[in-house]
Amino acid sequence: MTPEEEVLSPDDRDFVTALASGLEVILAFDEANPRMTLSEVAARTDMNRARARRFLLTLHALGYVRKQGRYFELAPRVLQLGYAFLSANNYRSVIQQVLEDITAESGESSSLGVLDGDAVTYVARSSAPHRLMAITLSVGTRLPAAHTSMGRALLAQLPDAELDAFLERVTLERHTDKTVTDKATLKQCILKVRQQGYAIADQELDSGLRSLAVPAFDANGKLLGAINISTNAARVDLDTLMREYLPLLQRKAREIRETVS
């Protein structure tokens, strides 16, 4: 890691605690907690009520949070943060078109995800009409990297030391009877993904959810994220996933590499 890439610690004098806390408040809202009271936000962020209130009211003044009576919720303006990521990296339109092409050819949903801490965050998505999970997958959704195909495709790109650090700190929760909860087994899964160039997550996060992902690079070899196809296990078997969907994803990943510089 170069000096320019060094990560500040919270006690560093250049670390802006207020900015970090404001982002923490935004991230406290999720699928399970779309609307919260001041007390609930304070509890989820480990802040006292006065501090949480200041951040919520500031975000409200900036248009990132809406207030309805006692409740706070994220405003649509938050989406600009995700769009800014894609626009700043100059590949939003290319990626979106690729994902839509994948959906058109396969009839299944396709997404681009990036590694964000111990989670994979959806930054672009093309949705098929099929409902896949109890939660709604959309831009901004965060899922545990350990149990998703995009997460494992991205974890496989990490240097050994960073992968070991991830495995050391991550908590592996059981979501279904197929969830891998043993860290040694998970490491072997990730190393296999690194070797073969693709990842499959078969009903580990949600019963019936089967997905396939490959890493996506730009023309300079920079990792952009991972693209996937997610489907229902009752509708698409593993043979179809490998025989039809894997070549499609690999072809589209090559198209991204040839197009995005």
Residue pairs with C-beta under 8 A, 6 or more apart in sequence:
8 14
8 15
9 15
10 17
10 20
21 45
21 47
21 51
21 55
22 55
22 58
22 59
24 45
25 41
25 45
25 47
25 52
25 55
25 56
25 59
26 59
26 64
26 65
26 74
26 78
28 36
28 41
28 44
28 45
29 36
29 73
29 74
30 142
31 135
31 136
31 141
32 135
33 40
33 44
34 73
34 74
35 68
35 71
35 72
35 73
36 44
36 71
36 72
36 73
37 70
37 71
37 72
38 49
38 52
38 53
38 56
38 70
38 72
39 49
41 47
41 52
41 56
41 72
42 48
42 49
42 51
42 52
45 52
47 55
56 65
56 67
56 72
59 65
60 66
60 67
60 72
62 77
63 75
63 77
64 74
64 75
64 77
64 78
65 72
65 73
65 74
65 75
66 72
66 73
66 74
66 75
78 140
79 139
79 140
82 123
82 139
82 140
83 92
85 123
86 92
86 95
86 123
86 124
89 224
90 260
91 218
91 224
91 256
91 260
92 124
94 256
94 259
94 260
95 112
95 124
95 216
95 224
95 227
95 256
95 260
96 124
96 126
98 227
98 252
98 255
98 256
99 110
99 111
99 112
99 124
99 125
99 126
99 227
100 110
100 126
101 252
102 108
102 110
102 126
102 227
102 229
102 248
102 249
102 252
103 109
103 110
103 126
103 127
103 128
105 248
106 229
106 244
106 245
106 248
107 128
108 128
108 130
108 229
108 230
108 231
108 236
108 245
109 125
109 126
109 127
109 128
109 130
109 132
109 137
109 229
109 230
109 231
110 125
110 126
110 227
110 228
110 229
110 230
111 122
111 124
111 125
111 126
111 137
111 150
111 227
111 228
111 230
112 122
112 123
112 124
112 125
112 216
112 224
112 225
112 226
112 227
113 120
113 121
113 122
113 123
113 148
113 150
113 151
113 154
113 213
113 225
113 226
113 228
114 120
114 121
114 123
114 154
114 224
114 225
114 226
115 121
115 145
115 151
115 154
115 155
115 225
116 142
118 144
118 145
118 146
118 166
118 169
118 170
119 142
119 143
119 144
119 145
119 151
120 142
120 143
120 144
120 145
120 148
120 150
120 151
120 154
120 226
121 140
121 141
121 142
122 137
122 138
122 139
122 140
122 141
122 142
122 143
123 139
123 225
124 139
125 137
125 138
125 139
127 137
127 138
130 231
130 232
130 235
132 206
132 208
132 209
132 230
132 231
132 232
133 205
133 206
133 209
134 206
135 141
137 230
143 151
143 205
144 151
144 173
144 205
145 151
145 152
145 154
145 155
145 166
146 152
146 155
146 170
146 172
146 180
146 186
147 172
147 175
147 179
147 180
147 201
147 204
147 205
148 201
148 204
148 205
148 211
148 213
149 199
149 200
149 201
149 211
149 212
149 213
149 226
149 228
149 230
150 199
150 211
150 213
150 225
150 226
150 227
150 228
151 199
151 201
151 226
152 189
152 190
152 193
152 199
152 201
152 213
153 193
153 198
153 199
153 213
153 214
153 215
153 226
153 228
154 215
154 223
154 225
154 226
155 163
155 166
155 190
155 193
156 190
156 191
156 193
156 194
156 199
156 215
157 194
157 215
157 223
158 166
163 187
163 190
167 183
167 186
167 187
170 183
172 179
172 180
172 181
172 182
172 183
172 186
173 179
173 181
174 181
175 204
175 205
175 206
176 203
176 204
176 205
176 206
176 207
178 202
178 203
178 204
179 204
179 205
180 186
180 189
180 204
193 199
197 214
197 215
197 250
198 212
198 213
198 214
198 246
198 249
198 250
199 212
199 213
199 214
199 226
200 210
200 211
200 212
200 238
200 241
201 209
201 210
201 211
201 213
202 210
202 233
202 238
203 209
203 210
203 233
208 232
208 233
208 234
209 230
209 232
209 233
210 230
210 231
210 232
210 233
210 236
210 238
210 241
211 228
211 229
211 230
211 231
212 228
212 229
212 241
212 245
212 246
212 249
213 226
213 227
213 228
213 229
213 249
214 226
214 227
214 228
214 246
214 249
214 250
214 253
215 223
215 225
215 226
215 253
216 223
216 224
216 225
216 226
216 227
216 253
216 256
216 257
217 223
217 224
217 253
217 256
217 257
218 224
218 256
218 257
218 260
218 261
219 257
219 258
219 259
219 260
219 261
220 261
224 256
224 260
227 249
227 252
227 253
227 256
228 249
229 241
229 245
229 248
229 249
231 241
231 245
236 245
